[in-house]
Amino acid sequence: MTSVPLLTTFKGEHFADQATLPRRLAPPYDVIGPSQRVALSALDPANIVHVDLPLAAEGGDPYLVAAQTLAAWRAAGTMAREAAPAAYVLRTTASLPDGSVRSRTGAFLALSAEPFAMGRVLPHEKTHAGPKEDRRRLMHATGCNLSPVFVLAPDASGELASLLAEVGRTAPWATCEAIGATQEVWIVEGAAAERIAREAGAAPVYIADGHHRFETSVLFRDEAPAAWRQGAARTLAHVVSFQDPGLAILPTHRIVQGAPLSREAFLAAAQPYFTLAPDAGEATLRVLFADCAEVPLRLRPGADLSAVRDLPPHPAVRDLAVTLSDALVIRGIAAKLMRGAPALGYTADAAEARAAACGAECAFAVLLPPTRMDEVRRVADAGQVMPQKSTFFAPKIPTGVVIRRFEGED
């Protein structure tokens, strides 16, 4: 059992002028497409996207560009670093696709970058090597954590939620409209900040988003230069209480690449496993075809899934709609009809998935229900992981509210 605190305060670095925040914040790097990057870049020469998702001229090193850009901002006084450790509280208020408005409050803190085997940081999704190598190179170049890992604290007592709500009743350090939401920021120091960190780390935390970032930080701590070694033992995290009523998960729908697949052929192949659902509300998932048909399917009770490859044995994962979609529908039924496992695109926008299928831009699309919060926790508690892109927590946490330098962190 380690005596190292799971979460601590830190001396954060942020944009010095609060009035510039609307132009300088960005979504997490991994949800920014090429056109959005262009738009963010045009907002301000000091938009955080220039560092978190750097570009270089042909043959150049984008990671070197990121480091040089950040150094130039510091030299110009664009960035300021707090002299004392603090917790950085963020309340984000946004409209979701269903028309509801959610307000979610969390704190930026420094999370111990330790292996999952220690049991204090619990994952729920699989990761791939490519994104981890990108973040590793960026950390080596900049000596910083830029985009936070989003984690959920069990907060059984509700004390963390209460502390954050108390902060939210005071005047914020900054308020702005950025990346489609209202962002309110508080810088909390001293005993109040320590209480927030202590309650946030009172029990093992669950990664909601940013698995790649966390796993990269665990690798990086062992290879960081000596001057950064202590700081690299932790990573930037945004911690939200499980009790927060503003927590929301959107579904991540699948767009299956390839020539349009015959609806009749697909349904015939799916018949041993699925039956037509009486209505969409009772469906396990919905499949969209090039003839614009949207077919709600429900898993047959007692369906024999013993021959389905890649179907996890643990019920916490096996019974999820996203697992049945990826293992049974896409890598099972579709792969047989298409003579090979197809490539996938992902979107949280159902209209985008419908347009791709109906426009014959893909083989078919799968609309999924959102993964529930209790399902995320059950999978993590069981030591299991969901398929990649199983959850889309909304609204996204902006990058650029605060960054965490390794140098100078105890």
N, C-alpha and C positions, 0 to 999 in steps of 0.2 A: 504494500500500500504506500503510495507516494505522499509526501507532505507538501509537494509543490502545489500552490493554488492553481485551480483549473483556469480561472479568469482573473485578470488584474487590470488596473488602470494603466495608462501609458501617456507619454508626452507626444501628443498628436501634432501633425503638420497639416495646415489647411490654407485655403486662399485667404489672404489678409483682409481683403475688402468684401464684406458680406454682400454688398450691392451687386457684385459681379456673379454671384452664384447661379442665377437663372441661365447665364450664358456658358457656364463652365462645368456644370454637372453633366453626367452621361449615364446611360444604363450600363449594366455589367457588360464587359467586353464580348462575352460569348452569345449575346443576343443582338449584337449590332451587325446589320447587313451593310454591304458596300454603299448603298445610297444613303442610309442613315449616318454612316461615318462621314460622308461628304457634307451632309447637312450640319452635323455636330461641329466639324472642323470649321465650317463657315461662320458659326455663331461667335467664336472668339479664338484668337491665336493661342490663348491659354486654356482652352477647353481640355479637360483631363483626358479626352480620347487621344490626344497627341502623344501622351505618355503610356496610357494603358493599352492602346491598340495602335502602336506606332507604325508608320510607313516610311520607307526609304526609297531614294531614287534607284533605278535599276542597277543591280550589283552592289548596292549599299547594305548596311547592317541596320535593320530597324531598331534593334535593342540599343545600339550605340546612339541612334537618334533620340530614343526615349531618355537615356541618361543625360545627353547634352541639353535636351529641352528642359528637363527638370532642373538642371544646374543653372540654366539661364533664367528660369523663373525665380529661383532663389536669389541669384545675384541682383535681379531687378526689384526684389522686395515683393514679388507677387505672392510668395508663400511666407507663412509665419508658423513658428513652432512654439507650442506652449512650454513654459519654463517648468511647470509642475505636472505630474501625472494627473490625468483626468478621465472621466467617462464622458462620452459624446452621445447625447440622447437625440434621437431622430424620430419625429412623428410624420408619417406619410399618409396623406388623405387623397384618395383617388376613386374614380368611377370604374367599376368593373364591366365586362361585356354584358352582363345581365341587367345592367342599369342601377345596381346597388352601389352605394358609396361606403367605402371602408376606410377606417382610420386605424393604423397600426403603429405602435410605439416600441422602440427597441433602443439598446445602447451599444455603441461601438466600444469594444474592450479587446484586450490582448489574450488570446486563447492559447493554452499550451499546445505546441505542435508535437504531439506524441502519437505513437502507433495505436491503431484501433484496438490492438490486443490488450492494452491497458484497461479498456472497458469504460473510459470516462468520456470518450467522444464516439458517438454511435452513428454509423452511416446507414443509408437505406437504398443507395443506387450504385450500379456498376460504373466504372470509369474506363476511359481509353487513354493510351499512351500519348497521343499527339498533343492534346491540350496541356498535359502536364509538362511536356518538354518546352512548350512555348512559355508557360508561366515561370519555369525554372530559369530560362535564359533572361527573362525580364527581371527577375529578382537579382540575378547575378549582376546585371547591368546597372540597376537603379538603387539597389540596397534598400528596397521598400516593399511593403505590402500595399497594393493599390486598391483592388476590388476586395471587399470583405467576404469571408465565409458567413453564410446566414445560418445561425443555429437557434434551436428552440430549447428553452430551459423548462423542465417539468414544473417548477414553481408550485409544488403541491399546496403550500401555505398561502399562495397568492401575494406574498410579501414583495416579490420583484415587481409584479404588476402594480402594486400599490405605490412603491417607491417611484416608478416611472410616471405614474399618474400624478404624483405630487410634484415632480419636476415640471410636468406639462401644465400645471396651473400657474407657473411663474412666467415672466416675460422671456421669450426666446432670444438667443444670441443672433439668430438670423431666421427670416421667413422669406420664402420665394416660391414662384411657380416654375417648375422645371420638370422635364421629361414626362409631361402629362399628369402631374400631380402637385399638390401643395406640400412643400417640404419645410418643416420647422425644426430648428437645431438649437440645442442647449449644450453649453460646456459646463460640466459639473466637476468641481474639485473637492479636495479635502475629505472629511469623514463621510459626507453624503455620497461621494463617488465610490469610496471604499465599501460602503454598505451595498451599493448596487452591484459591484463586482462580487462581493461575498455571496449575496443571494443568488446571483446569476450562476455561480459555480458551485452551489450547495449540493448538487446531484449531477450525475452524468448528463451531458447535453446531446441533442440530436441534430445532425446536419440536415438542414432543410434544402439548402442550395449551396453550391460551391465545393462539391466533393473533390474536383480536380485541384482547386486551389489549396485545400487542406492537405491532400496527399502530397502535393508538391512541396508544401512547407515542411512536412515531416522529412522528406528526402533532403531538402535544402539545409536543414539545421545541422546536418553532419558534414556538409561540404562548404559551408559559409566561411569566408575569410575570417581570420582571427579577430579583427576589429569589430566584426558583426556577430560573432558567435553567440554572445548572450542575447542580443536582440532577436536573432534568428531562432531562438528556442521557442518563440511564440509567433502567432500570426494574427492578423486583423480579423476580428469577428464582429458581426452585428447580432446581438442576442435579444430574442423576443420571448416573452412568457407564453407557455402553452395556454394560459388563461386569457390571453389577449383576444377580445371579440373581433378584432379586425383581421385576424389570420384568414387567408383564403387560398385555396389551391384550384387552379384552372386545369382542365384536361389538356394533354398534349396529343393531338390527333396525328395519325400516320398517313402519309401520302406515299403510296407504293409505286416505285418507278417502273417503267416498262410500257409495252404496247397495251392498249385497253383490253381487259380480260372480259370474256363473255359472262354475263350475269347468270345465264342458264348453266354454263359449265361450272361456275364457282358454286352455285347453290346445290348442284348435284353432288359435288365433291364434299360440301360442308354438311350434307344431310345426316351422316352418322353422328355428328357432334352437336349440331344446332337445329333448333326449330324456329319457325317464324314467331316472333313475339307479337302478342295481340296489339300492343302499342309501344311506342318508343320508350315510355317510362318503365316498362318491364324488361327492356332489352339489356343483355349483357354488353352488347356493342352494336353499332350500326355500320353497314357497308354501303359505300356509294359507288355507282358504276357510270360508265360513259353514256348510257341511255338516260341519265339523270335520275334513275331509280335509287331510292334510299331505303335499304332493307334492314329492319330491326331484327336482330338475331338473339335468341336466348339459348344458353347452354342446356342441352338435354339432361334431365335428371338421370344419373346413372350412366352417362356416356362413358364409353371405354376409352380412356386417354392413355392407356398403358404403352401404346406404341408411339406416342408423340415424343419426338426427341426434344431435348432442351427444356422440357417442362419440369420446373423445380419440384422436388418431392415435398417440401414443407408447405403445409396448407396456407400459412400466412402470405406466401408469395404465389403459390400455384392457383389460388382461387381469385386472384385479382384480374380485373378485366384487361389491364394492360399486359399482363403475362399471357393470358389466353390469346390476345391479339397478336403478340409478337411470336410466341412459340407455336401456337396452333394455327391461327389464320394465315400468318405471313410466312413463317419458316416451315409450316406444315402443308396446309391446303394449297396456298398460292405457289409455293416452291415446286410442288409436284406438277401443277398445271403449267408453270412457266419454265420448268426444267432447270431450276436453280433458284437459290434464295435471292430475292430482289433487293435492290438498294432502297433506302427509306429517306423521305423528307419528313420534317416535323413542323407542326404549327399549332398554336393555341387558338387560332381563329377558325371556327367551323366554316365560315363563309369561304375562306381561302381553300379549305379542303374540298368543299362542294364544287367550287369553280374549277379546281384542277381535275376532279373526276368527270364532271359534266362536260368539260371542255376537251375531254380525251387527251389531257396532258399527262396522264399517268395510267397505270394498270387499273387501279381502283384506290379508294381512300377508306380509312377506318375512323369513324367518330367514336371517341371513348368518353365515358363519364369521368368526372374528376376523381382522383384518388382522395380518399377521406383522411383527415388528420389522424384518426384512431388507427387507420391502416398503416400509415407511415410509422407510427410508434410501435405497433405490433410487429412489423417486419424488423425494425431495428432492435427491439427487445429480444427477438428470436435469433439475433445474430445473422440475419439473412439480408439479401439485397434484392431490390427490384430491377427490372430491365432499365436500361438507359432511357432518359427522358420520360420518366414515369410521373413526375410532378412539375408543375409550373406555379410556383408561389407568386402571388400578385398582391399588391403592385411590387415591381422589382425595386431592390435597394439601389439608390443612386451611387455611382462612384464619384469621388471628388469631394464628398462632405469632409472627410478626414483621411489622411494616409498615415502609415506607420513606418518610420525609419528604423532600421536595425541599429545604426550607430547611435550611441548615447542612451540605449535602453538597458536597464539593469536586469 
